[in-house]
Amino acid sequence: MAEETGKSEKGNEKVCKRCKQTYSAASNNSNSCRFHPSFFVCRRHDDQKRYYELGPGDPPYAAKFYDCCGAEDPEASGCTTSFHVSYDDD
């Protein structure tokens, strides 16, 4: 019976479409998912005084950052937490 429970728990796992982590409904809470609600962009930032580290091939106006929080690292941890959202959810 323990095996059956394990199988049903495994069968109930879903993949979050925001953070791509596997989760179960039982473990999903308001702090489960960490993500950026906006895109990583490459454009001039509104704050022209801010310094951006540019790559060797970047034009001088290029700024790469998350539009939501300004993080410049594409691998930066999300700035927002919420419930996981499944691809199956509407």
C-alpha angles and dihedrals in degrees: 000000000000088000090053090052090050091050094049091048090050089048091053094055116115135189118241112233092210104047099015093228123138115243143164126231090242092059097042113112138152092277099042099097124054114190147139111256091205138049132271101248138189109212143097112299121228090240102071092181092066117100119230124193106234128202121239093261097042120112112242093254097052116116121179118200146121107277091218101055108003095244107159098202114087088210094052116136113260119272096215133058127201143130119311113259119214126217084234093060118095 
